[in-house]
């Protein structure tokens, strides 16, 4: 009789890290999609951001689509973790929730998000 042992710890940790990576990738896509309206350092990098802003403005729908796909992949990885009878880590759940909210706000209210970020950066430069 042969007994085999399965190490579900490594598989679960891999899924948790994939969920966190997918969430961070979604946030990165949203930041790139929003940068057409929101130059981070407006005075220091104005020329560079003007060119980047024009390119990213055209790419915004594709970047938002990529963000949605990354969110969907993150939820899939979280679901797979539960199917393996493991609990997703708190950090991956927080990243997934935060990135979902950020992507949803970015899609539904892009100007509100850009104005809030611009006000935040304006306070930091005073």
C-alpha positions in Angstrom: 0.0 0.0 0.0 1.4 3.3 -1.1 0.5 6.5 0.7 1.0 9.9 -0.8 1.0 13.1 1.0 -0.3 16.3 -0.6 1.1 19.6 0.3 -1.8 22.0 0.0 0.2 24.7 1.9 2.3 25.5 -1.1 -0.6 25.5 -3.5 -2.7 27.7 -1.2 0.1 30.2 -0.7 0.7 30.3 -4.4 -3.0 31.1 -5.0 -2.9 33.8 -2.3 0.1 35.4 -3.9 -1.6 35.3 -7.3 -4.7 36.9 -5.9 -2.6 39.7 -4.4 -0.6 40.1 -7.6 -3.7 40.3 -9.7 -5.1 43.0 -7.3 -1.9 45.0 -7.5 -1.9 44.7 -11.3 -5.5 46.0 -11.4 -4.5 49.0 -9.3 -1.5 49.6 -11.6 -3.8 49.5 -14.6 -6.2 52.0 -13.0 -3.3 54.3 -12.1 -2.1 54.2 -15.6 -5.6 54.7 -17.0 -6.1 57.7 -14.7 -2.8 59.3 -15.4 -4.2 60.9 -18.6 -6.1 63.3 -16.3 -3.7 63.3 -13.3 -0.1 64.2 -13.7 1.7 63.1 -10.5 4.5 65.8 -10.5 3.0 68.5 -12.7 5.9 71.0 -12.6 8.9 68.7 -12.6 7.8 66.3 -15.4 5.2 68.4 -17.3 6.6 67.6 -20.8 7.0 63.9 -20.1 3.5 63.6 -18.7 2.0 65.6 -21.5 3.2 62.9 -24.0 2.4 60.1 -21.6 -1.0 61.6 -21.0 -1.8 61.7 -24.7 -0.8 58.0 -25.2 -2.5 56.8 -22.0 -5.6 58.7 -22.8 -6.0 56.7 -26.0 -5.2 53.5 -24.2 -7.6 54.2 -21.2 -10.3 51.8 -22.3 -7.9 49.0 -22.8 -6.2 49.6 -19.5 -9.5 49.6 -17.7 -10.4 46.4 -19.5 -7.2 44.9 -18.3 -7.9 46.1 -14.8 -11.3 44.4 -14.9 -9.7 41.2 -16.2 -7.1 41.3 -13.4 -9.9 41.7 -10.8 -11.8 38.8 -12.3 -8.6 36.7 -12.2 -8.1 37.7 -8.5 -11.7 36.6 -7.6 -11.1 33.4 -9.5 -7.9 32.7 -7.6 -9.7 33.5 -4.3 -12.5 31.1 -5.3 -9.9 28.4 -6.2 -8.3 28.8 -2.8 -11.7 28.2 -1.1 -12.3 25.2 -3.3 -9.0 23.7 -2.0 -10.5 24.1 1.5 -8.1 26.9 2.4 -8.8 30.3 3.7 -7.5 33.2 1.6 -5.1 35.4 3.5 -6.4 38.6 5.0 -3.9 40.7 2.9 -5.0 39.2 -0.4 -8.7 39.8 0.6 -7.8 43.4 1.5 -6.0 44.0 -1.8 -8.8 42.4 -3.8 -11.5 44.5 -2.1 -9.5 47.7 -2.4 -8.6 47.2 -6.0 -12.2 46.3 -6.8 -13.5 49.5 -5.3 -10.8 51.6 -6.9 -11.4 50.1 -10.4 -15.2 50.5 -10.0 -14.8 54.2 -8.9 -12.4 54.7 -11.7 -14.8 53.3 -14.3 -18.0 55.0 -13.0 -16.6 58.3 -11.7 -13.2 59.0 -13.4 -13.4 62.8 -13.0 -14.3 62.5 -9.3 -11.3 60.3 -8.7 -9.0 62.6 -10.6 -10.2 65.7 -8.8 -9.8 64.0 -5.4 -6.2 62.9 -6.2 -5.4 66.4 -7.6 -6.7 68.0 -4.4 -4.6 65.6 -2.3 -1.5 66.4 -4.3 -2.2 70.1 -4.2 -2.3 70.0 -0.4 1.0 68.2 -0.3 2.8 70.8 -2.4 1.8 73.8 -0.3 
